[in-house]
């Protein structure tokens, strides 16, 4: 690792510890030339996920879009922000663990709905009404009936 102070190409690792709940490793290094210390972070490189939209277009996966949809669905509901963050991380991890690099948006929507169903049923129905594009009250009532049957 190149020293940020003197640009010497070699350094030694003085200390290593997990960071970001195990998602990366924090390394304390010392330059072998000027003996100044600096910190580096090592993270696993992940392959980019592509989302295939309903119209067939592709775009890169953006966890912020999922988060904003969850926040909208959980507005004025007793759902903690860290629960939503955990749900988004779980969805992202599930998608990254699959071998496909292209994921249909419908799969992502189903994962979001499964997570919301466990956290808050009202937020689930809100999200489902937009995601499934309910056309009338009967479709809405069908979804509510399914939710009640699952209980």
C-alpha atoms as an extended CHARMM CRD file, in Angstrom:
* protein
*
       151  EXT
         1         1  UNK       CA              0.0000000000        0.0000000000        0.0000000000  PROA      1               0.0000000000
         2         2  UNK       CA              1.4430000000        3.3580000000       -1.0260000000  PROA      2               0.0000000000
         3         3  UNK       CA              2.0340000000        5.8190000000        1.8170000000  PROA      3               0.0000000000
         4         4  UNK       CA             -0.2450000000        8.8820000000        1.5500000000  PROA      4               0.0000000000
         5         5  UNK       CA              2.4870000000       11.0950000000        3.0520000000  PROA      5               0.0000000000
         6         6  UNK       CA              5.6950000000       10.1740000000        1.2050000000  PROA      6               0.0000000000
         7         7  UNK       CA              4.3590000000        7.8630000000       -1.5610000000  PROA      7               0.0000000000
         8         8  UNK       CA              6.6880000000        5.0370000000       -0.5310000000  PROA      8               0.0000000000
         9         9  UNK       CA              5.2460000000        1.8200000000       -1.9960000000  PROA      9               0.0000000000
        10        10  UNK       CA              5.7060000000       -0.3830000000        1.0790000000  PROA      10              0.0000000000
        11        11  UNK       CA              4.0800000000       -0.3910000000        4.5050000000  PROA      11              0.0000000000
        12        12  UNK       CA              3.4390000000       -2.8940000000        7.2590000000  PROA      12              0.0000000000
        13        13  UNK       CA              0.1430000000       -3.7230000000        8.9610000000  PROA      13              0.0000000000
        14        14  UNK       CA              0.2310000000       -2.7400000000       12.6370000000  PROA      14              0.0000000000
        15        15  UNK       CA             -3.3590000000       -3.6010000000       13.5860000000  PROA      15              0.0000000000
        16        16  UNK       CA             -6.3470000000       -5.2650000000       11.8880000000  PROA      16              0.0000000000
        17        17  UNK       CA             -9.9500000000       -5.4130000000       13.0500000000  PROA      17              0.0000000000
        18        18  UNK       CA            -13.4380000000       -5.8730000000       11.5720000000  PROA      18              0.0000000000
        19        19  UNK       CA            -15.4240000000       -2.7420000000       10.6870000000  PROA      19              0.0000000000
        20        20  UNK       CA            -18.9850000000       -2.0290000000        9.5270000000  PROA      20              0.0000000000
        21        21  UNK       CA            -20.3370000000       -5.0970000000       11.3330000000  PROA      21              0.0000000000
        22        22  UNK       CA            -17.9090000000       -7.4040000000        9.5420000000  PROA      22              0.0000000000
        23        23  UNK       CA            -18.5210000000       -5.9770000000        6.0640000000  PROA      23              0.0000000000
        24        24  UNK       CA            -14.9790000000       -4.6160000000        5.8720000000  PROA      24              0.0000000000
        25        25  UNK       CA            -11.6070000000       -4.8060000000        7.6250000000  PROA      25              0.0000000000
        26        26  UNK       CA             -9.9130000000       -1.7470000000        9.1110000000  PROA      26              0.0000000000
        27        27  UNK       CA             -6.1250000000       -1.9030000000        8.8830000000  PROA      27              0.0000000000
        28        28  UNK       CA             -3.7160000000        0.3980000000       10.6730000000  PROA      28              0.0000000000
        29        29  UNK       CA             -0.4920000000        0.6460000000        8.6540000000  PROA      29              0.0000000000
        30        30  UNK       CA              2.9650000000        2.1370000000        9.1560000000  PROA      30              0.0000000000
        31        31  UNK       CA              5.1080000000        3.3760000000        6.2900000000  PROA      31              0.0000000000
        32        32  UNK       CA              8.4970000000        1.6380000000        6.1370000000  PROA      32              0.0000000000
        33        33  UNK       CA             10.1640000000        4.8500000000        4.9310000000  PROA      33              0.0000000000
        34        34  UNK       CA              8.7700000000        7.7920000000        6.9340000000  PROA      34              0.0000000000
        35        35  UNK       CA              7.2610000000        5.6830000000        9.7870000000  PROA      35              0.0000000000
        36        36  UNK       CA              3.9820000000        7.6290000000        9.7650000000  PROA      36              0.0000000000
        37        37  UNK       CA              0.7630000000        5.7140000000       10.3400000000  PROA      37              0.0000000000
        38        38  UNK       CA             -2.4020000000        5.6670000000        8.2580000000  PROA      38              0.0000000000
        39        39  UNK       CA             -5.6240000000        3.6730000000        8.0590000000  PROA      39              0.0000000000
        40        40  UNK       CA             -6.9850000000        1.6330000000        5.1640000000  PROA      40              0.0000000000
        41        41  UNK       CA            -10.2460000000       -0.2670000000        4.7330000000  PROA      41              0.0000000000
        42        42  UNK       CA            -10.5570000000       -3.5180000000        2.8570000000  PROA      42              0.0000000000
        43        43  UNK       CA            -13.9570000000       -4.4770000000        1.4660000000  PROA      43              0.0000000000
        44        44  UNK       CA            -15.1040000000       -7.3190000000       -0.7110000000  PROA      44              0.0000000000
        45        45  UNK       CA            -15.6710000000       -6.3570000000       -4.3190000000  PROA      45              0.0000000000
        46        46  UNK       CA            -19.2020000000       -7.1310000000       -5.4030000000  PROA      46              0.0000000000
        47        47  UNK       CA            -20.3910000000       -7.6090000000       -8.9340000000  PROA      47              0.0000000000
        48        48  UNK       CA            -22.9080000000       -5.0020000000      -10.0770000000  PROA      48              0.0000000000
        49        49  UNK       CA            -26.5330000000       -6.1090000000      -10.1100000000  PROA      49              0.0000000000
        50        50  UNK       CA            -28.7400000000       -5.0910000000      -13.0080000000  PROA      50              0.0000000000
        51        51  UNK       CA            -32.4960000000       -4.7470000000      -12.5560000000  PROA      51              0.0000000000
        52        52  UNK       CA            -34.7120000000       -5.7010000000      -15.4920000000  PROA      52              0.0000000000
        53        53  UNK       CA            -37.7880000000       -3.4700000000      -15.3620000000  PROA      53              0.0000000000
        54        54  UNK       CA            -41.2930000000       -4.5010000000      -16.4860000000  PROA      54              0.0000000000
        55        55  UNK       CA            -40.8380000000       -2.6820000000      -19.8000000000  PROA      55              0.0000000000
        56        56  UNK       CA            -37.6500000000       -4.6660000000      -20.5020000000  PROA      56              0.0000000000
        57        57  UNK       CA            -35.1950000000       -1.8480000000      -19.8210000000  PROA      57              0.0000000000
        58        58  UNK       CA            -32.2110000000       -2.4210000000      -17.5150000000  PROA      58              0.0000000000
        59        59  UNK       CA            -30.7100000000       -0.2150000000      -14.8410000000  PROA      59              0.0000000000
        60        60  UNK       CA            -28.2160000000       -0.7440000000      -12.0630000000  PROA      60              0.0000000000
        61        61  UNK       CA            -29.4700000000       -1.8630000000       -8.6640000000  PROA      61              0.0000000000
        62        62  UNK       CA            -29.9950000000        1.0440000000       -6.2560000000  PROA      62              0.0000000000
        63        63  UNK       CA            -30.7260000000        0.2240000000       -2.6300000000  PROA      63              0.0000000000
        64        64  UNK       CA            -31.8760000000        3.8200000000       -2.0880000000  PROA      64              0.0000000000
        65        65  UNK       CA            -34.8820000000        3.2150000000       -4.3560000000  PROA      65              0.0000000000
        66        66  UNK       CA            -35.9650000000        0.2850000000       -2.2040000000  PROA      66              0.0000000000
        67        67  UNK       CA            -35.4120000000        2.3400000000        0.9330000000  PROA      67              0.0000000000
        68        68  UNK       CA            -37.4830000000        5.2630000000       -0.3440000000  PROA      68              0.0000000000
        69        69  UNK       CA            -40.3370000000        2.8880000000       -1.2520000000  PROA      69              0.0000000000
        70        70  UNK       CA            -40.2140000000        1.3620000000        2.2220000000  PROA      70              0.0000000000
        71        71  UNK       CA            -40.1730000000        4.7690000000        3.8950000000  PROA      71              0.0000000000
        72        72  UNK       CA            -43.2140000000        5.8240000000        1.8570000000  PROA      72              0.0000000000
        73        73  UNK       CA            -45.0720000000        2.6070000000        2.7410000000  PROA      73              0.0000000000
        74        74  UNK       CA            -44.2110000000        2.9210000000        6.4470000000  PROA      74              0.0000000000
        75        75  UNK       CA            -45.0140000000        6.6190000000        6.7420000000  PROA      75              0.0000000000
        76        76  UNK       CA            -46.7490000000        7.3400000000       10.0760000000  PROA      76              0.0000000000
        77        77  UNK       CA            -46.3900000000        3.6820000000       11.0820000000  PROA      77              0.0000000000
        78        78  UNK       CA            -44.5140000000        2.3590000000       14.1470000000  PROA      78              0.0000000000
        79        79  UNK       CA            -41.6110000000        0.9410000000       12.1530000000  PROA      79              0.0000000000
        80        80  UNK       CA            -38.0570000000        1.8210000000       13.1810000000  PROA      80              0.0000000000
        81        81  UNK       CA            -35.6630000000        3.1400000000       10.5490000000  PROA      81              0.0000000000
        82        82  UNK       CA            -33.0040000000        0.5780000000       11.4710000000  PROA      82              0.0000000000
        83        83  UNK       CA            -35.5520000000       -2.2020000000       10.7710000000  PROA      83              0.0000000000
        84        84  UNK       CA            -35.9810000000       -0.8080000000        7.2660000000  PROA      84              0.0000000000
        85        85  UNK       CA            -32.2030000000       -0.5910000000        6.8200000000  PROA      85              0.0000000000
        86        86  UNK       CA            -31.8660000000       -4.2060000000        7.9340000000  PROA      86              0.0000000000
        87        87  UNK       CA            -34.5970000000       -5.2500000000        5.5050000000  PROA      87              0.0000000000
        88        88  UNK       CA            -32.8760000000       -3.4990000000        2.5790000000  PROA      88              0.0000000000
        89        89  UNK       CA            -29.5320000000       -5.0730000000        3.5230000000  PROA      89              0.0000000000
        90        90  UNK       CA            -31.1510000000       -8.4980000000        3.7300000000  PROA      90              0.0000000000
        91        91  UNK       CA            -32.7640000000       -8.0470000000        0.2930000000  PROA      91              0.0000000000
        92        92  UNK       CA            -29.4860000000       -6.8550000000       -1.2150000000  PROA      92              0.0000000000
        93        93  UNK       CA            -27.5900000000       -9.7690000000        0.3210000000  PROA      93              0.0000000000
        94        94  UNK       CA            -30.1970000000      -12.2250000000       -0.9750000000  PROA      94              0.0000000000
        95        95  UNK       CA            -29.8710000000      -10.8140000000       -4.4960000000  PROA      95              0.0000000000
        96        96  UNK       CA            -26.0490000000      -10.7730000000       -4.3660000000  PROA      96              0.0000000000
        97        97  UNK       CA            -25.9550000000      -14.4140000000       -3.2470000000  PROA      97              0.0000000000
        98        98  UNK       CA            -27.7690000000      -15.5190000000       -6.4050000000  PROA      98              0.0000000000
        99        99  UNK       CA            -25.7220000000      -16.4070000000       -9.4310000000  PROA      99              0.0000000000
       100       100  UNK       CA            -27.6650000000      -14.1680000000      -11.8140000000  PROA      100             0.0000000000
       101       101  UNK       CA            -26.3930000000      -10.6350000000      -12.3510000000  PROA      101             0.0000000000
       102       102  UNK       CA            -29.7060000000       -9.5600000000      -13.9170000000  PROA      102             0.0000000000
       103       103  UNK       CA            -32.7060000000       -9.6390000000      -11.5870000000  PROA      103             0.0000000000
       104       104  UNK       CA            -36.3000000000       -8.9160000000      -12.6200000000  PROA      104             0.0000000000
       105       105  UNK       CA            -37.8480000000       -6.0280000000      -10.7000000000  PROA      105             0.0000000000
       106       106  UNK       CA            -40.7720000000       -8.3280000000       -9.8890000000  PROA      106             0.0000000000
       107       107  UNK       CA            -38.4800000000      -10.5290000000       -7.7600000000  PROA      107             0.0000000000
       108       108  UNK       CA            -37.2740000000       -7.4920000000       -5.8490000000  PROA      108             0.0000000000
       109       109  UNK       CA            -40.8680000000       -6.3460000000       -5.3080000000  PROA      109             0.0000000000
       110       110  UNK       CA            -41.8420000000       -9.7610000000       -3.9480000000  PROA      110             0.0000000000
       111       111  UNK       CA            -38.8750000000       -9.7380000000       -1.5410000000  PROA      111             0.0000000000
       112       112  UNK       CA            -39.9000000000       -6.2710000000       -0.3230000000  PROA      112             0.0000000000
       113       113  UNK       CA            -43.4950000000       -7.3880000000        0.1790000000  PROA      113             0.0000000000
       114       114  UNK       CA            -42.3920000000      -10.5050000000        2.0880000000  PROA      114             0.0000000000
       115       115  UNK       CA            -40.3000000000       -8.3310000000        4.4010000000  PROA      115             0.0000000000
       116       116  UNK       CA            -43.0680000000       -5.7850000000        4.9210000000  PROA      116             0.0000000000
       117       117  UNK       CA            -45.6050000000       -8.4940000000        5.6990000000  PROA      117             0.0000000000
       118       118  UNK       CA            -43.4390000000       -9.5460000000        8.6600000000  PROA      118             0.0000000000
       119       119  UNK       CA            -42.8480000000       -5.9830000000        9.8920000000  PROA      119             0.0000000000
       120       120  UNK       CA            -46.1510000000       -4.1200000000        9.4080000000  PROA      120             0.0000000000
       121       121  UNK       CA            -49.3180000000       -5.3050000000        7.6520000000  PROA      121             0.0000000000
       122       122  UNK       CA            -50.6050000000       -1.7990000000        6.9230000000  PROA      122             0.0000000000
       123       123  UNK       CA            -47.3190000000       -0.8810000000        5.2560000000  PROA      123             0.0000000000
       124       124  UNK       CA            -47.5120000000       -4.1670000000        3.3480000000  PROA      124             0.0000000000
       125       125  UNK       CA            -50.9700000000       -3.2960000000        1.9710000000  PROA      125             0.0000000000
       126       126  UNK       CA            -49.8140000000        0.2190000000        1.0770000000  PROA      126             0.0000000000
       127       127  UNK       CA            -46.8160000000       -1.1050000000       -0.8250000000  PROA      127             0.0000000000
       128       128  UNK       CA            -48.8570000000       -3.8720000000       -2.4770000000  PROA      128             0.0000000000
       129       129  UNK       CA            -51.4970000000       -1.4160000000       -3.6680000000  PROA      129             0.0000000000
       130       130  UNK       CA            -48.8720000000        0.5400000000       -5.6050000000  PROA      130             0.0000000000
       131       131  UNK       CA            -46.6840000000       -2.4120000000       -6.6070000000  PROA      131             0.0000000000
       132       132  UNK       CA            -49.5360000000       -4.6080000000       -7.8390000000  PROA      132             0.0000000000
       133       133  UNK       CA            -51.3220000000       -1.5940000000       -9.3320000000  PROA      133             0.0000000000
       134       134  UNK       CA            -54.7440000000       -2.2800000000       -7.8150000000  PROA      134             0.0000000000
       135       135  UNK       CA            -57.3560000000       -1.1380000000      -10.3160000000  PROA      135             0.0000000000
       136       136  UNK       CA            -60.4320000000       -1.1990000000       -8.0840000000  PROA      136             0.0000000000
       137       137  UNK       CA            -61.6870000000       -1.9690000000       -4.5840000000  PROA      137             0.0000000000
       138       138  UNK       CA            -62.2640000000       -5.6610000000       -5.3960000000  PROA      138             0.0000000000
       139       139  UNK       CA            -58.5730000000       -6.2880000000       -6.1070000000  PROA      139             0.0000000000
       140       140  UNK       CA            -57.7530000000       -4.4600000000       -2.8830000000  PROA      140             0.0000000000
       141       141  UNK       CA            -60.2260000000       -6.6250000000       -0.9490000000  PROA      141             0.0000000000
       142       142  UNK       CA            -58.7790000000       -9.8020000000       -2.5060000000  PROA      142             0.0000000000
       143       143  UNK       CA            -55.3250000000       -8.8820000000       -1.1930000000  PROA      143             0.0000000000
       144       144  UNK       CA            -56.7550000000       -8.1240000000        2.2640000000  PROA      144             0.0000000000
       145       145  UNK       CA            -58.5640000000      -11.4910000000        2.2460000000  PROA      145             0.0000000000
       146       146  UNK       CA            -55.2970000000      -13.2950000000        1.4390000000  PROA      146             0.0000000000
       147       147  UNK       CA            -53.5890000000      -11.4350000000        4.2730000000  PROA      147             0.0000000000
       148       148  UNK       CA            -56.3330000000      -12.4430000000        6.7290000000  PROA      148             0.0000000000
       149       149  UNK       CA            -56.2050000000      -16.0840000000        5.5870000000  PROA      149             0.0000000000
       150       150  UNK       CA            -52.4450000000      -16.2070000000        6.1980000000  PROA      150             0.0000000000
       151       151  UNK       CA            -53.0260000000      -15.1860000000        9.8090000000  PROA      151             0.0000000000
